[in-house]
Amino acid sequence: VVSLDGGTVWEYRLDGLPVGPAPWVSATSAGLFTEIGGALYRTEQEGGGWHSVHAVNAAAMCSVVGDDNDRSLGAGLFYGTRDGNVYRSRDSGETWGETLSGLPPITCIAVTRD
């Protein structure tokens, strides 16, 4: 659901998403992300059409988070998994690579300056 007028009118923007539950939706400067049926989907902030992006182990994801300390658009996107791995994207979420592994299950992820 998206509003382009400050919340007066809301409309569904589901083009490209399969039918099924979305356990979470993350908003980043690079767009919106969600996982449905073990696949990661991305759309622009305005909620245009959603498209599937390649992500390793998307079914175990907890969310996608942006690194606001890195001001280059889409350069610092991360997601954690319940398998204890962290993945990073440097291209606005189109591709992902593992950056950490062997951690306890990750159920929430944040990026801080510390």
Secondary structure as GFF3:
##gff-version 3
##sequence-region A 1 114
A	DSSP	beta_strand	25	28	.	.	.	ID=ss1
A	DSSP	beta_strand	31	36	.	.	.	ID=ss2
A	DSSP	beta_strand	39	43	.	.	.	ID=ss3
A	DSSP	beta_strand	51	53	.	.	.	ID=ss4
A	DSSP	three_ten_helix	58	60	.	.	.	ID=ss5
A	DSSP	beta_strand	61	66	.	.	.	ID=ss6
A	DSSP	beta_strand	77	81	.	.	.	ID=ss7
A	DSSP	beta_strand	86	89	.	.	.	ID=ss8
A	DSSP	beta_strand	97	100	.	.	.	ID=ss9
###
